[in-house]
Amino acid sequence: HHLAEALFKGAGRAFRQALSPADELQSTKGTLA
């Protein structure tokens, strides 16, 4: 369960960065917060 969740979050983060690199910092802050 934890592995799947980690992979899902990682994929989502990578997809978000690829989709809008300008919002990379905001996305990272949102994930950590």
C-alpha contacts under 8 A as a table, 3 or more apart, distances in Angstrom:
res1	aa1	res2	aa2	distance
1	H	4	A	5.22
1	H	5	E	6.13
2	H	5	E	5.04
2	H	6	A	6.05
3	L	6	A	5.09
3	L	7	L	6.15
4	A	7	L	5.10
4	A	8	F	6.04
5	E	8	F	5.02
5	E	9	K	6.12
6	A	9	K	5.17
6	A	10	G	6.03
7	L	10	G	5.01
7	L	11	A	6.00
8	F	11	A	5.16
8	F	12	G	6.06
9	K	12	G	5.05
9	K	13	R	6.05
10	G	13	R	5.12
10	G	14	A	6.16
11	A	14	A	5.12
11	A	15	F	6.00
12	G	15	F	5.05
12	G	16	R	6.02
13	R	16	R	5.08
13	R	17	Q	6.16
13	R	27	S	7.33
13	R	28	T	7.79
14	A	17	Q	5.11
14	A	18	A	6.12
15	F	18	A	5.12
15	F	19	L	5.97
16	R	19	L	5.01
16	R	20	S	6.03
16	R	21	P	7.56
16	R	24	E	7.52
16	R	27	S	7.47
17	Q	20	S	5.27
17	Q	21	P	4.69
17	Q	22	A	7.85
17	Q	23	D	7.10
17	Q	24	E	5.37
17	Q	27	S	7.81
18	A	21	P	5.82
20	S	23	D	5.67
20	S	24	E	7.02
21	P	24	E	5.16
22	A	25	L	7.63
23	D	26	Q	5.24
23	D	27	S	6.05
24	E	27	S	5.15
24	E	28	T	6.21
25	L	28	T	5.16
25	L	29	K	6.24
26	Q	29	K	5.08
26	Q	30	G	6.07
27	S	30	G	5.05
27	S	31	T	6.17
28	T	31	T	5.11
28	T	32	L	6.21
29	K	32	L	5.19
29	K	33	A	5.89
30	G	33	A	5.10
